[in-house]
Amino acid sequence: MPLALWARDCRQATWKNHADVKAYARSADYVGNERWVFNVGGNKYRLVAAICFKTGVVLIKFIGTHAEYDKISAAKVESFGGAK
């Protein structure tokens, strides 16, 4: 359910810049390479998304627990296949 809520919010969002993302989620962190890390589900999960402000496209690059997140490079992860 928390991921569904995040997805709903994301579809409705009109993020045009970094400040817009931080206004939505104060705990969101920009990690470079257009990627943002979101805490989801009361900080139970981490979601890495690439956000292109110019087009409004948001691509999910990773969803996992904190332990799984610790094994990746958030700025470089490309897919759910475990790319590091």
Summary of the structure (lengths in Angstrom):
residues: 84
radius of gyration: 11.9
end to end distance: 27.1
largest distance: 32.4
contacts: 210
relative contact order: 0.17
helix: 26%
strand: 32%
